[in-house]
């Protein structure tokens, strides 16, 4: 079961997360588009999905924060990008017994 949830934020679509407690780096793709779904509901779904797992698991949760608008992108393109990437997250389940 998931016993620990670690939350992070990033403005990169790929992120390397340092887990100080485990002295370990984890690479994570930020590519889960939740659209109108609440992140807490999604986390609860993951908890339910892994509730039968006998090992204690860690869930990494990384929120994608939109970067500043690049100078070379027009306003319409940027507006579309903002609409499509406002609720994007990265999730990764880890088993510390395998570290």
TAWO-V905459 format. One record per backbone hydrogen bond with DSSP energy under -0.5 kcal/mol. CO is the residue of the C=O (numbers start at 1). NH is the residue of the N-H. E is the energy in kcal/mol with one decimal. If there is no record, write none. Layout:
# TAWO-V905459
CO,NH,E  CO,NH,E
This chain:
# TAWO-V905459
1,3,-0.7  1,57,-2.9  4,59,-2.9  6,61,-2.9  8,63,-2.5  10,65,-3.5  13,30,-3.4  15,17,-0.6  15,28,-2.6  17,19,-0.6  17,26,-2.7  18,20,-0.9  19,22,-1.0  19,23,-0.9  19,24,-1.5  20,23,-0.7  24,19,-3.7  26,17,-3.4  28,15,-2.7  29,31,-1.1  31,33,-0.9  32,34,-0.8  32,89,-2.4  34,37,-3.0  38,42,-1.7  39,43,-2.6  40,44,-2.2  41,45,-1.9  42,46,-2.1  43,47,-2.6  44,48,-2.3  45,49,-2.5  46,50,-2.1  48,51,-1.1  50,53,-1.1  55,57,-0.6  56,96,-0.6  57,3,-2.4  57,4,-1.4  58,60,-0.6  58,94,-3.0  59,6,-2.7  60,92,-1.6  61,8,-2.5  62,90,-2.6  63,10,-2.3  63,65,-0.6  64,66,-0.5  70,73,-1.2  74,78,-2.2  75,79,-2.5  76,80,-2.1  77,81,-2.4  78,82,-2.6  79,83,-2.1  80,84,-2.0  81,85,-1.6  87,34,-2.5  87,35,-0.5  88,64,-2.5  89,32,-3.0  90,62,-2.8  92,60,-3.3  92,94,-0.5  94,58,-2.8  94,96,-0.6  95,98,-2.2  96,99,-1.5
